[in-house]
Amino acid sequence: MLVTLGSNATIGAGASQTFQYACNSFQKLYVSIEDTNDSLDAHVTVQIGNDVICNDISSYALSHLSYVTSGGKTGATSNIFVVDFGSHVLEPLENLYVTIRNSDASASMDALDISAIVNEGGIYEPLKLTNYSDSVFTDSNTLAIYAWADASLKSDATAFTVRNQAYSATPQVQSGVSVSETMVQGSLGNANMIGVMAKNQVPLDTSVNYSSTAIDGVICISAMPKMPSKAQASGQAGRAVLASMTSSERKAL
């Protein structure tokens, strides 16, 4: 179900605003910023209760990521993106919190719309996004790694070393950008500003080491530990849906 968290909101210079929603589960976040000059100044933090699942990541980076995975738009006057968080189950006292921080110290950010997909049935598969500014780091339970910048990385031939229990590789940054460009239909736009550096079939603790000075950050998408109580709640919700279905609906599964 699509719900609205904020509509046509304005956030003052250097300020933050938190939008919250009470739901049973959370899947995706949609953000649209149609500001004349400052649509790229937003930073996004998402929490489920006290758990941070998106750590103050620049909307510039998130719109690049959305551009090569789900569609969207990156621009100084229009910034539109979607973030896929898998499927989180919320405890009875937990809420969804989305905090937007305006990093511009002198100008307000206008025309901000926030929506979310919540309460969808499905498998309990919670994901989180972490942006790293360090050039050497280790991420836990990693599923995908994206390097991003505010300019083209297409000529960046530096090595990007990725290591985990399954493999060790040193692809060139521009090779990852080439992968991103193949994911975008029509105009390539800003697909050359983000590189798909690694994707794991299963969650693996993964270390990253790179020397590029053009990269502004690295986003890792990781699987989160599954809490038994939430797994049980997810199972109960699924069984309740099955019990309410007609015979023809069950046959369509």
Secondary structure, 3 states (H helix, E strand, C coil): CEEEEEEEEEECCCCEEEEEECCCEEEEEEEEECCCCCCCCEEEEEEECCEEEEEEEEHHHHHHHHHHHCCCECCCCCEEEEEEEEEEECCCCCCEEEEEEECCCCCCEEEEEEEEEECCCCCCEEEEEEEECCCEEEEEEEEEEEEECCCCCCCCCCEEEEECCCCEECCEHHHHHHHHHHCCCCCCCCHHHEEEEEEEEEEEEEEEEECCCCCCEEEEEEECCCCHHHHHHHHHHHHHHHHHCCHHHHHCC
